[in-house]
Amino acid sequence: MNRHSQMILHGILSQKQDNTWVIPVQGRIGVTPTAGTLQFSAIEDLEVTATGDVSISVAYSIDATYRLHTVTVNCANDGSGTILVKRKEDIVSLGNHRGANNPNNDFYTCSDTTAPIIHLDLNALPNSVEKIRQTTEYLTALTVGGNSALPTGLTYIYLRGDSINWTYNGALPTGLTYIYLRGDSINWTYNGALPTGLTALQIINAPNVCWSHSGAIPIGITILYLYGTGLDWTGFDIGQNFRNFTTYFSLANFTQTPYSVSQLIEFLKNIDTYAGTLPSNTILRGYSNNPAVAAIAAATPNESGTDVEQARYWINQILAHEGIASFQLNTTNFSL
């Protein structure tokens, strides 16, 4: 083959490779292998093949308006290979899609640590992906890495597990409606506002997620859980929009500097004025304890009284208006 023909062949192979999602797989040395299950949704049935020591079977079904691909993955215990998904630009979700709803299945699952290891590279995701859901219950079942921005059209991200090694500095995709980040190795740093269309914000036990912001959170959030040593939200504003919080309203560790009693009173007013109903596990921590929470608990409610009396008044207002039996300030539970 002459050099010109080689260049043409290389170009054709490159185009095919660029249109194919390549997912590395390796077996488990020293164990009897079991199968893993890969799930993703696409706009139509895609051709999925395997190379090397990897063997697969593929089942197709309807996932809302999309096609759910369920791939059973096997690999010899000392083997390796790849899974190849052609026309990667047609993929819409890692995990099932469920139409307008959030995925309830992970991208890759297995029953124990003898299943093949899947290497998911967040740098190499199809740009068309709208939703990503992955937990890593078995830390060696799936390794996730990357340091690039996520797909620009992403609307849903659920990453949970200490083997998810993603590092990124900067804003998240603007179309996100759901954020769930939990894991020691998830490294995200950003100072600024979150996507305006968010309905759920959960950053939990993710010490290397460093988000800071001095403004309001998006007004459409109905699930709120912030617990992280790298968080510093000082906006104290849940947004001026009446809505019902579901599942969580938990601000357990969300600011670097304890807030004052005057800030507490204003925040309580915001909650009472702009929240609809609140969930039973409503938690607000980070208060400076000056005056002490115990003094607030013992105070007589008075809207125009001392600081502790005003704080107690607005806590009582929340208890009376938001449909909850208990409100936790720092570690003290308040009830009517």
N, C-alpha and C positions, 0 to 999 in steps of 0.2 A: 504494500500500500504506500503510495507516495505521500509527501508531506501535506499537499493540498487536501487529499482525501482524508488524512488523519485529522486535519483541522475541522473539516466538515463534520466528521463523525463525532469529534469531541464536542462541537457545538450542539449537535442533536442530543447527545447524551446529557449535556449540561442542562438543556431545556427540559428534558424528561426528569432529571434529578431535581431541578428547581420546582417542578410541579408535583413532586412526590414528598410526602412527609416521612422522614426516616426516623424510626424509634429504636434505639439500641436495646438489646435484651441479653441478659446473661443468666446462666443456671446457677444452682447452689452446689458448691463443691462439698462432697461428703455426705449428702443427704439424698433420700429418695424423693424425687421431685413431684410436686403436685401442680395443679393448674392455677393460673390467675385469670381474671376476667377484666377485659378492657371494654369501656363503653364510651361512645361518642355519637353525636348526632350530626347529620349532614342534610343538605337540601334534596339529595337523591342517593340511591345506593352507589357506594364507591367500591372500587376493586381494592381488596386488602390481601397482600401476600406476605410471605416470610422467606428469609434467607438463612443460610447456615444451619445450625442445630435447632432452630426454632420451628415449631409446627403450630398451626392455628386452625380453628374452624370459625366461621362467621355466620351469625344469624341476623336477619334483618326484620325489623318490625316498625310500626308506626309510633312516632313520638310526637304527639300533637300533630302539627302539619309537616313535621320533618321525619327523616328516616333514622331510627335508632340502630346503631351497629353494635352488636355484642360479640366480642372476639374472645374466644377461649384460647389461652396462650400456654403452650408447653415448651420446655427446653430441657435437654439432657443436663444432668447435674454438673457436668464439667464442660458444658458447651456454651456457645454464644451465637448471636446472629442479630437480625433486625426484623422489625415489622415495617412494611412499606404500604403507605396509604396514598393511592393515586388521586389526583385532582384535589389536593389539600385545600384549595381555595373555596371548596364547597362545604367545608366543615363549619358548623355554627356553635357547637358546644363540646367541651370536654366533660364527660358525664352526660346524662340525658338532658333534654332541653325543656320539656314540659310546657311548651308554648309560652304563655305570658308568665308562668309560674317559675319558681326557682328549682334548680335540679335537686333531686333527692338521692341521686346515685353518684358515687365518686367515679372519676375517670378510670382508676385502676383499683381493683379489690382482690383479696385472696383470703383464704381461711386460716392460713398460718404462715410461718416464715420459711416454708419449703417451696413456695411458689417462685417462679422466675422473677428476677429483678428487672424492672422497667426503668429506664433512664429518661426522664422527661426534661427536656431543655426548654426553659421558658424563653430563651433567645430565639428558638427555632419554631415557635408556634405559628400556625397559619394565621395570617392577618385577618381572616374572616371570623375568627372565634369571638362569640358574644358572651359566653358563659364558661367559667372554669370552676369545677368543684373537685377538691381532693383533700382527703385526710390521710394520714400515714400512721395508722394504728400499729402496723408492723414496720419498724423503722427501716428494715432492709428490703422491704417489698417493693419500694419505689423510691428512687432518689430524684430529687427535683433541684435544678440549679439554674442560675441565670443572673445577668446583671443589666439587662436591657429593659426598655419601656415595654409595657404590656400592649396587646393589640388595641388600636385606637377606638375600635367599635365595641369594646368590652362593656357589658352592662352589669355583670354579676361576677364577683370573685370571692371564693371561699377556699382559703388555704389554711390548713390546720395540721401541724406536726413539726417536730424538731428536725426532720430530715429534709425539710423544704428550705433550700439554701438560695434565697433570692435576695439580691442587693440592688437597690435603686435609689437614686436621689432625684427628686422632682415630683411634679404633679402627676396624679393618676388620670386615666382616661376620663374625659369630661362627661361621657354618657353613663357612667356607673350609677346604678340604683341600689346596689347591695355590696357592702364591704364587710368581710369577716377575715381577720388576720390573727393567727395564734400560733406561736412557735418561737423558740429561742434563736433560730437561724434565719428568721425573716428580718431583713435589714432594709427599712424604708425610712428615708429622711425627707421631710418637706415642711416648709413654713408657709402657710397660706390657707386659703379657703378650700373646702372640699367641693366635689361636683354638686351642682345645685339640685339635681334630681334625685339625690339619695333618699331612700326610704328606710334603710337599715345601716347602722354603723356599729360594728363590734370589733374592738381591738382589745384582746384579752391575753394576759400573760405573754406578751411579746415585747421583751425588754429592749430590743433593738429597733422597734418601730418608734421613730422620733418625729412626731407630728406636733407642731405648735401653731396656734392661731389665736388672734385677739378679737375676732368677730363672731357673729352668730353661726350656729350650725344650720344646715339647710332646713327650710321650713317644713318639708314633707317627711322628715324622719319620724317613724313610729316604733322603731326598735333601736334602743340606745344602750350600749354597754362599753364603758371605757375603764380599763384596768391595766395600766402600764407605766413603768418607771420612766419611760422616755417621752411621755405625753405631757403637753403643756397647753391646755386650752384655757384661756383666760377671758373668753367672751362672756361667760355667764348669761347667755341668752339662748333660749331654746327656739327662738324664731317667733315672730308675731303672727301665728296662724293657729286657729283652733283645730286640734286633731286628737285622736286617741292613740296613746302609746300602748303597744301590745308586747307581751312577753317580757321585755326588759325596759326599765328606766333605771339604770345603775351607773352612777358616776362614782366609782369606787376608788380610782386612782387616776386623776386626769389633769392635775396641775402641779407645777414644780414649787410654787409659792403658796402656802396656806392663805386662804382668803379671810377677810375681816368680817366682823358681824354686820357692818353696813352692806357689804357685798352679799352676804348671806340673805339679808332681808330683801334686797332687790331681786335676788335670784328666786326666792320663795314667791315673791309677788309675780314674777314672770311665769313661774310654774302654775300658780293658781289662775292667772289671767288667761294664759294662752294654751295650756294643756287641756285636752278633753279628759278622758279617763286615764288613770295610771294603773300599771300592773301591781300585784300584791308585793312583789319584790322591788319596791322603790327605795333606792339607796342614794344618799348624798354624803360623800366624805370629803376630806381636805380642808375642813373648817379649822381655823386657827385655835379654837377652844379658848378664845378670849373675847368676852366672858365665857366661862365654862359651859359646856353642854348641859351639865347637871343644873346650872342656874336657870337655863332656858326651860328645862323640863319642869322645874319647880315654880316658874313664874306664872302670874295671873295674866291671861291674854288681854292685851290692850293695844289697839291699832295705833294710838298716838302716845303710848307710854314710853318707858325706857327701852333700850335696845333689846334686853332679854324679853321684855313683855311684848314688844313688836314681833320678835322672832317667833315666840310661842303663838302669838295671834295668827301669823301667816301659816305656821305649821298646822294649826287647827283648821284654818280655812281649806288647806289642801286636803286634810283628812275628811272634812265635811263635803267637799265638792268633787273630789276626783275618784270616788268609788273605791277607796282602799281602807283597810283596817289598821295598817301600820306604816309609819314612815321612819326610816332610819337616818339619823344624822350622826356622822362619824360612826360610832358603834352603839349608839343609844337608840332604842326603838320608842317612838312616840305613838300614842293612840288617844282617842277622845275619852 
